[in-house]
Amino acid sequence: MHDPRNRACLVLSCFLLHGWLIAWYGVHYSGLVNPALVPSPHAIGLRFIELSADRLPLDLIMSTSRVFVGVLRGIVVAVPSATSSL
């Protein structure tokens, strides 16, 4: 019923995730790297929660609208040029 390969992949991915987090905390707390350059995972999570409650939705809307405007401008410039050269 259950494929043992799926279970092995799930276990392996859990070990990799935990190993990656342990290595990240290790680098942060070791003092080898400036903690301002490598913040801890929980500090990033807390900052993400702060931003998502405050500015993140507006920033996402603004960035997405800029991307769409840029793509539309590119289409407007490129499509007439492509059809006129045929």
Sequence and secondary structure as in RCSB ss.txt:
>XXXX:A:sequence
MHDPRNRACLVLSCFLLHGWLIAWYGVHYSGLVNPALVPSPHAIGLRFIELSADRLPLDLIMSTSRVFVGVLRGI
VVAVPSATSSL
>XXXX:A:secstr
   HHHHHHHHHHHHHHHHHHHHHHHHHHHSSS TTTS  HHHHHHHHHHHHHHTHHHHHHHHHHHHHHHHHHHH
HHHHHHHHHT 
